[in-house]
């Protein structure tokens, strides 16, 4: 089958590569994700991989010199690959190769091979197709494993025996599930069974590589597809056991609780309809993480999860450390969202004080809207009447908060009186008294005892200073 490359925006580049390869007696093929996305009519990949049955490094150098002698070619001799950037694309060239693996590593021993050898070593049939750029068969699709048919049937299959494929490189198990989630494909039955069989092998893969795939699942349109597959294949319990610990429904004295694992998957799907913020999606994934260790049955009350938000937020740091996720502002944001995840619900009451609203504004700051997005996603009841009621309640709280915010200006609170001014007022050196007085000012404003204004704060500090035994300078 011939692929019409004439209409492709990269046609001129492909013809140049073809001519240069022919001039130097080399074969050349486009391979991998670019071919897959081209046949699926998806947005074309900006990274294009090329295979030659000779030297990939030499081919890259020759093509770069033809296009622009100033182009910098990066060379990776160990793998026989070279790449350069051109027109905002990354073009990578590799010599066709065979691979063999040892049991304790996903890094293969490599030797020169044919195009078909190179196609055999690829993860899935849909990624094992190639398009020839050689003069004699320019545009011909090389598809020895039926990848085009699998694309049409939306099936993920390995070119070779699946258990061997996943054992050789266990990251392919994560990639299979990632493709199933992002492309909405089914994993072929033998392949799915092989992932379950080889799941233990995931331990030889670095956590950084695992998280690259996991985050792509989290950013898919419906992350629960991938998350359920990770659970079904036992990979999830090996990566984030804190989540699988939420599974199951216990019953005591006829009282049950919801399955918090499947509830969590619903929340992640709900929030994914409204945000592409990866870390807000992570907050949805972890918002009930503290429920497993805090679950308790209390006589006459039933099942409780007291303090699960606070414990869950504390668990976030160790989890991020173990998963090699960012430990800076992204982690702090997730901690904050988890900790505050139940706060707005507690404010859905006519009797809610302005002080409680001010405290939520103070604690949430600029992330208040994200917190409300999370809370709305947490509504998973199938009762449409209840769902509508909860949403109206949230709108009511949002309106009340807006009124308080306009009046008191406590979002991203900055004290109306500085530590330097307090020191000057009492002729003090830096010390604990300054911190005590600033904290008292903050609390007085949040509780509504004084307005968020400089003069009111100054008078308050004078009064509180006297109580502490301080005299005005």
C-alpha positions as CSV (number, residue, x, y, z in Angstrom):
1,X,0.0,0.0,0.0
2,X,1.3,3.5,-0.9
3,X,0.8,6.5,1.4
4,X,0.4,9.8,-0.4
5,X,3.0,12.0,1.1
6,X,2.7,14.8,-1.6
7,X,0.1,16.7,0.4
8,X,2.1,16.3,3.7
9,X,3.6,19.6,5.0
10,X,6.9,17.8,5.3
11,X,7.0,16.5,1.7
12,X,9.9,18.7,0.7
13,X,11.9,17.4,3.7
14,X,11.1,13.8,2.9
15,X,12.2,14.2,-0.7
16,X,15.5,15.8,0.5
17,X,16.1,12.9,2.9
18,X,15.3,10.4,0.1
19,X,17.7,12.0,-2.3
20,X,20.5,12.3,0.2
21,X,20.1,8.6,1.3
22,X,20.1,7.5,-2.3
23,X,23.2,9.5,-3.1
24,X,25.0,7.8,-0.2
25,X,23.7,4.3,-0.9
26,X,21.5,4.1,2.2
27,X,18.0,2.9,2.8
28,X,15.6,5.2,4.9
29,X,12.2,4.7,6.4
30,X,9.9,6.9,8.6
31,X,8.9,4.8,11.6
32,X,6.9,4.9,14.9
33,X,4.5,7.4,16.2
34,X,4.6,9.7,13.1
35,X,3.3,6.9,10.9
36,X,0.7,5.9,13.4
37,X,-0.7,9.5,13.8
38,X,-0.5,10.1,10.0
39,X,-2.7,7.0,9.4
40,X,-5.1,8.0,12.2
41,X,-5.4,11.6,10.7
42,X,-4.3,12.9,14.1
43,X,-2.3,16.1,14.7
44,X,1.1,15.1,13.3
45,X,3.9,14.3,15.7
46,X,6.6,17.0,15.9
47,X,9.2,14.3,16.5
48,X,9.9,12.2,13.5
49,X,12.0,9.0,13.7
50,X,13.9,7.5,10.7
51,X,15.5,4.1,10.4
52,X,18.3,3.1,7.9
53,X,19.8,-0.3,7.5
54,X,23.2,1.4,7.4
55,X,24.6,4.0,9.8
56,X,22.0,6.3,11.4
57,X,24.7,8.7,12.5
58,X,26.2,9.1,9.0
59,X,22.7,9.6,7.5
60,X,21.9,12.3,10.0
61,X,25.2,14.1,9.4
62,X,24.7,14.0,5.6
63,X,21.1,15.2,5.7
64,X,21.9,18.0,8.2
65,X,24.7,19.2,5.9
66,X,22.4,19.2,2.9
67,X,19.6,21.2,4.7
68,X,21.9,23.6,6.6
69,X,25.6,23.1,7.3
70,X,25.1,25.1,10.5
71,X,22.7,22.6,12.0
72,X,24.0,21.0,15.2
73,X,23.8,17.2,15.2
74,X,23.6,15.4,18.6
75,X,25.2,12.0,18.4
76,X,24.6,9.0,20.8
77,X,27.2,6.4,19.8
78,X,26.1,3.8,22.3
79,X,22.7,3.4,20.5
80,X,23.9,4.4,17.0
81,X,21.5,7.3,16.9
82,X,21.8,11.0,16.0
83,X,19.3,13.8,16.0
84,X,18.9,17.4,15.1
85,X,16.2,20.1,15.3
86,X,14.7,21.5,12.1
87,X,11.7,23.8,11.7
88,X,10.6,23.2,15.4
89,X,10.8,19.4,14.8
90,X,13.2,16.9,16.3
91,X,14.4,14.5,13.6
92,X,16.1,11.3,14.9
93,X,18.0,8.8,12.8
94,X,18.9,5.3,13.9
95,X,20.5,2.3,12.4
96,X,18.1,-0.7,12.2
97,X,18.9,-3.1,15.0
98,X,18.2,-6.3,16.9
99,X,17.9,-6.3,20.6
100,X,18.5,-8.8,23.4
101,X,17.7,-8.3,27.1
102,X,19.0,-9.5,30.4
103,X,16.6,-10.4,33.2
104,X,17.5,-7.5,35.5
105,X,17.6,-4.6,33.0
106,X,15.4,-3.0,30.4
107,X,18.5,-1.7,28.6
108,X,19.1,-4.1,25.7
109,X,22.3,-5.4,24.0
110,X,22.2,-4.0,20.5
111,X,23.5,-5.3,17.2
112,X,22.9,-4.2,13.6
113,X,19.8,-5.6,11.9
114,X,17.3,-5.2,9.1
115,X,14.2,-3.0,8.9
116,X,12.1,-6.1,9.9
117,X,14.4,-6.7,12.9
118,X,13.8,-3.1,13.9
119,X,10.1,-3.5,13.5
120,X,10.0,-6.7,15.6
121,X,11.6,-4.9,18.6
122,X,8.9,-2.2,18.8
123,X,6.2,-2.2,21.4
124,X,3.0,-2.5,19.5
125,X,1.9,-3.3,15.9
126,X,0.5,0.3,15.5
127,X,4.0,1.6,16.3
128,X,5.8,-1.0,14.1
129,X,4.8,0.4,10.7
130,X,7.2,2.1,8.4
131,X,6.9,4.3,5.3
132,X,9.7,3.9,2.7
133,X,11.5,7.1,1.5
134,X,13.6,5.1,-0.9
135,X,13.4,6.2,-4.5
136,X,12.3,2.8,-5.8
137,X,9.2,2.6,-3.5
138,X,8.8,6.1,-2.1
139,X,5.6,6.2,0.2
140,X,5.1,2.5,0.5
141,X,3.8,1.3,3.8
142,X,5.8,-1.6,5.3
143,X,3.4,-3.3,7.7
144,X,4.5,-6.9,8.5
145,X,2.4,-7.3,11.7
146,X,-0.9,-5.8,10.6
147,X,-0.6,-2.5,12.4
148,X,-3.0,-0.7,10.0
149,X,-5.7,-3.2,10.6
150,X,-5.2,-2.9,14.4
151,X,-5.5,0.8,14.1
152,X,-8.8,0.4,12.3
153,X,-10.0,-2.0,15.0
154,X,-8.6,0.1,17.8
155,X,-6.6,-2.8,19.2
156,X,-3.2,-2.8,21.0
157,X,-1.2,-5.9,20.1
158,X,2.5,-6.6,20.4
159,X,4.5,-7.6,17.2
160,X,6.0,-10.7,19.0
161,X,4.8,-12.9,21.9
162,X,3.4,-10.5,24.5
163,X,4.9,-12.0,27.6
164,X,8.4,-11.8,26.1
165,X,7.8,-8.2,24.9
166,X,6.7,-7.0,28.4
167,X,9.3,-9.0,30.2
168,X,12.1,-7.6,28.0
169,X,11.0,-4.0,28.6
170,X,8.4,-3.7,31.4
171,X,7.8,0.0,30.7
172,X,5.8,-1.2,27.7
173,X,3.1,-2.4,30.1
174,X,2.7,1.3,31.2
175,X,2.8,2.4,27.5
176,X,0.1,-0.1,26.6
177,X,-2.2,1.2,29.3
178,X,-1.3,4.8,28.4
179,X,-2.2,4.2,24.7
180,X,-5.4,2.5,25.8
181,X,-6.3,5.5,27.8
182,X,-5.3,8.3,25.4
183,X,-6.4,6.6,22.2
184,X,-9.4,4.8,23.7
185,X,-8.0,1.5,22.3
186,X,-8.6,-2.0,23.8
187,X,-5.6,-4.1,24.8
188,X,-5.7,-7.5,23.1
189,X,-6.6,-10.3,25.5
190,X,-3.3,-12.2,25.3
191,X,-1.5,-9.0,25.8
192,X,-3.6,-8.0,28.8
193,X,-3.0,-11.5,30.4
194,X,0.7,-11.1,29.8
195,X,0.7,-7.7,31.6
196,X,-0.9,-9.3,34.6
197,X,1.7,-12.1,34.5
198,X,4.7,-9.8,34.1
199,X,3.5,-7.0,36.4
200,X,6.2,-7.7,39.0
201,X,8.8,-6.8,36.4
202,X,7.8,-3.1,36.7
203,X,10.2,-2.9,39.7
204,X,13.2,-2.8,37.3
205,X,11.9,0.4,35.6
206,X,12.9,3.8,37.1
207,X,10.1,5.6,38.8
208,X,10.7,8.7,36.7
209,X,9.9,6.7,33.5
210,X,6.8,5.2,35.1
211,X,5.6,8.6,36.1
212,X,6.0,10.0,32.6
213,X,3.5,7.4,31.4
214,X,1.3,7.7,34.5
215,X,1.0,11.5,34.0
216,X,0.0,11.0,30.3
217,X,-2.8,8.7,31.6
218,X,-3.8,11.4,34.1
219,X,-4.0,14.0,31.3
220,X,-6.1,11.8,29.0
221,X,-9.7,12.7,28.3
222,X,-11.0,10.0,30.7
223,X,-8.2,8.9,33.1
224,X,-10.3,6.2,34.7
225,X,-9.8,4.0,31.6
226,X,-6.1,3.8,32.3
227,X,-6.5,3.8,36.1
228,X,-8.9,0.8,36.0
229,X,-6.5,-1.0,33.7
230,X,-3.6,-0.3,36.1
231,X,-5.7,-1.7,38.9
232,X,-6.9,-4.8,36.9
233,X,-3.3,-5.7,36.0
234,X,-2.1,-5.2,39.6
235,X,0.3,-2.5,38.5
236,X,-1.4,0.2,40.5
237,X,-0.9,-1.5,43.8
238,X,2.8,-1.8,43.0
239,X,3.0,1.9,42.2
240,X,0.4,3.7,44.5
241,X,-0.8,1.2,47.1
242,X,-2.4,4.1,49.0
243,X,-5.1,4.2,46.3
244,X,-5.8,0.5,46.1
245,X,-6.1,0.5,49.9
246,X,-9.4,2.5,49.4
247,X,-11.0,-0.4,47.6
248,X,-13.9,-2.4,49.1
249,X,-17.0,-1.9,51.2
250,X,-17.2,-2.9,54.8
251,X,-20.4,-3.6,56.7
252,X,-21.0,-3.4,60.4
253,X,-24.5,-3.7,62.0
254,X,-26.0,-3.3,58.5
255,X,-24.2,-0.1,57.8
256,X,-21.9,0.3,54.9
257,X,-19.8,3.0,53.2
258,X,-19.2,3.8,49.6
259,X,-16.2,2.2,47.8
260,X,-13.8,5.1,48.0
261,X,-11.5,3.8,45.2
262,X,-14.2,3.8,42.5
263,X,-15.6,7.1,43.9
264,X,-12.0,8.5,43.4
265,X,-12.0,7.4,39.8
266,X,-15.3,9.1,39.2
267,X,-14.0,12.3,40.8
268,X,-10.9,12.3,38.5
269,X,-13.1,11.8,35.5
270,X,-15.4,14.6,36.6
271,X,-12.6,17.1,37.2
272,X,-10.9,16.2,33.9
273,X,-14.0,17.6,32.1
274,X,-13.2,21.0,33.6
275,X,-9.5,21.3,33.8
276,X,-6.3,20.2,32.1
277,X,-4.2,21.2,35.2
278,X,-2.3,18.0,35.9
279,X,-1.8,18.8,39.6
280,X,-5.4,19.6,40.2
281,X,-6.2,16.2,38.7
282,X,-3.6,14.7,41.1
283,X,-5.4,16.4,43.9
284,X,-8.6,14.7,42.8
285,X,-6.8,11.4,42.7
286,X,-5.5,11.8,46.2
287,X,-8.3,13.8,47.9
288,X,-9.6,10.7,49.8
289,X,-6.2,9.0,50.3
290,X,-6.4,9.5,54.1
291,X,-9.7,7.6,54.3
292,X,-8.1,4.1,54.4
293,X,-6.0,4.7,57.5
294,X,-8.7,6.8,59.3
295,X,-11.7,4.5,58.6
296,X,-13.5,3.6,61.8
297,X,-16.9,2.3,62.8
298,X,-18.5,4.3,65.7
299,X,-21.5,3.0,67.6
300,X,-24.7,5.0,66.9
301,X,-22.9,7.1,64.3
302,X,-21.6,4.6,61.7
303,X,-18.5,4.8,59.5
304,X,-16.3,7.8,60.1
305,X,-13.1,9.0,58.4
306,X,-12.3,11.7,60.9
307,X,-9.4,13.9,59.9
308,X,-8.8,12.1,56.6
309,X,-8.1,15.4,54.7
310,X,-5.4,16.5,57.2
311,X,-3.8,13.0,57.2
312,X,-4.1,12.7,53.4
313,X,-2.3,16.1,52.9
314,X,0.5,14.9,55.2
315,X,0.8,11.7,53.1
316,X,1.3,13.7,49.9
317,X,5.0,14.5,50.6
318,X,6.1,11.0,51.2
319,X,4.1,9.8,48.1
320,X,5.7,12.5,45.9
321,X,9.1,11.6,47.2
322,X,8.6,7.9,46.4
323,X,7.2,8.6,43.0
324,X,9.9,11.1,42.2
325,X,7.4,13.8,41.5
326,X,8.2,17.5,41.9
327,X,8.6,18.5,45.5
328,X,8.2,22.3,45.1
329,X,5.1,24.4,44.5
330,X,3.3,21.6,42.6
331,X,3.5,19.3,45.7
332,X,2.5,22.1,48.0
333,X,-0.5,22.9,45.8
334,X,-1.7,19.2,45.9
335,X,-1.2,19.2,49.7
336,X,-3.3,22.3,50.0
337,X,-6.1,21.1,47.8
338,X,-6.3,17.7,49.6
339,X,-6.3,19.4,53.0
340,X,-9.0,21.9,52.1
341,X,-11.1,19.4,50.0
342,X,-14.0,19.2,52.5
343,X,-13.9,22.7,53.8
344,X,-16.4,24.3,51.3
345,X,-18.9,21.5,52.0
346,X,-19.0,22.4,55.7
347,X,-19.9,26.0,54.8
348,X,-23.1,25.1,53.0
349,X,-25.3,26.4,55.8
350,X,-27.3,29.5,56.2
351,X,-25.7,29.9,59.6
352,X,-22.2,30.0,58.3
353,X,-20.3,32.9,59.8
354,X,-18.4,35.5,57.9
355,X,-15.4,34.4,60.0
356,X,-15.5,30.9,58.5
357,X,-15.7,32.3,55.0
358,X,-12.8,34.7,55.7
359,X,-10.7,31.8,56.9
360,X,-11.4,29.7,53.8
361,X,-10.5,32.7,51.6
362,X,-7.3,33.2,53.6
363,X,-6.3,29.5,53.4
364,X,-7.2,29.0,49.8
365,X,-6.0,32.3,48.4
366,X,-5.7,32.3,44.6
367,X,-6.5,28.6,44.5
368,X,-10.1,29.1,45.7
369,X,-11.6,28.6,42.2
370,X,-9.6,25.4,41.8
371,X,-10.8,24.2,45.2
372,X,-14.4,24.7,44.1
373,X,-13.7,22.8,40.9
374,X,-12.4,19.9,43.0
375,X,-15.4,20.1,45.4
376,X,-17.9,20.0,42.5
377,X,-16.1,17.1,40.9
378,X,-16.5,15.3,44.3
379,X,-20.3,15.2,43.8
380,X,-20.7,11.7,42.4
381,X,-24.3,10.9,43.5
382,X,-26.4,9.4,40.7
383,X,-29.5,11.1,42.1
384,X,-30.1,14.1,39.8
385,X,-32.2,15.9,42.4
386,X,-29.4,15.7,45.0
387,X,-26.8,16.6,42.4
388,X,-28.7,19.8,41.4
389,X,-29.1,20.7,45.1
390,X,-25.4,20.3,45.8
391,X,-24.4,22.4,42.9
392,X,-26.9,25.2,43.9
393,X,-25.4,25.1,47.4
394,X,-21.9,25.6,46.0
395,X,-23.2,28.6,44.0
396,X,-24.7,30.0,47.2
397,X,-21.4,29.6,49.1
398,X,-19.4,31.1,46.2
399,X,-21.7,34.2,46.2
400,X,-21.3,34.6,50.0
401,X,-17.6,34.3,49.7
402,X,-17.6,37.0,46.9
403,X,-19.5,39.3,49.2
404,X,-17.0,38.8,52.1
405,X,-14.0,39.1,49.8
406,X,-15.2,42.5,48.5
407,X,-15.8,43.7,52.0
408,X,-12.8,42.4,53.9
409,X,-10.1,41.7,51.2
410,X,-8.4,38.7,52.9
411,X,-7.5,36.7,49.8
412,X,-3.7,36.6,49.7
413,X,-3.8,38.4,53.0
414,X,-1.0,40.9,53.8
415,X,-0.9,42.3,57.3
416,X,-2.1,46.0,57.3
417,X,0.7,46.7,59.8
418,X,4.3,45.6,59.3
419,X,6.8,44.1,61.8
420,X,9.1,47.1,61.3
421,X,6.3,49.5,62.3
422,X,5.5,47.4,65.4
423,X,9.1,47.4,66.5
424,X,9.2,51.2,66.1
425,X,6.0,51.6,68.1
426,X,7.4,49.9,71.1
427,X,11.2,50.5,70.5
428,X,11.7,46.7,70.2
429,X,14.5,44.6,68.6
430,X,13.4,41.6,66.4
431,X,11.9,39.0,68.7
432,X,9.0,36.7,69.5
433,X,6.7,39.6,70.6
434,X,6.6,40.9,67.0
435,X,5.4,37.5,65.7
436,X,2.8,37.2,68.5
437,X,1.3,40.7,67.7
438,X,1.2,40.1,63.9
439,X,-0.6,36.8,64.5
440,X,-3.1,38.5,66.8
441,X,-3.8,41.1,64.1
442,X,-4.4,38.4,61.5
443,X,-6.7,36.5,63.9
444,X,-8.7,39.6,64.8
445,X,-9.2,40.5,61.1
446,X,-10.3,36.9,60.2
447,X,-12.7,36.8,63.2
448,X,-14.1,40.1,62.2
449,X,-13.1,41.9,65.4
450,X,-11.4,44.7,63.5
451,X,-11.5,45.8,59.8
452,X,-8.6,45.0,57.5
453,X,-7.3,48.6,57.7
454,X,-4.1,50.1,59.0
455,X,-5.4,52.5,61.6
456,X,-7.7,49.8,63.2
457,X,-4.7,47.4,63.2
458,X,-2.5,50.0,64.8
459,X,-5.0,50.7,67.6
460,X,-5.4,46.9,68.2
461,X,-1.6,46.4,68.4
462,X,-1.3,49.2,71.0
463,X,-4.0,47.5,73.1
464,X,-2.5,44.1,72.8
465,X,1.0,45.4,73.4
466,X,-0.1,46.7,76.8
467,X,-1.4,43.3,77.7
468,X,2.0,41.9,76.9
469,X,3.6,44.5,79.1
470,X,4.9,46.7,76.3
471,X,5.1,50.5,76.4
472,X,4.8,52.8,73.4
473,X,8.0,54.5,72.4
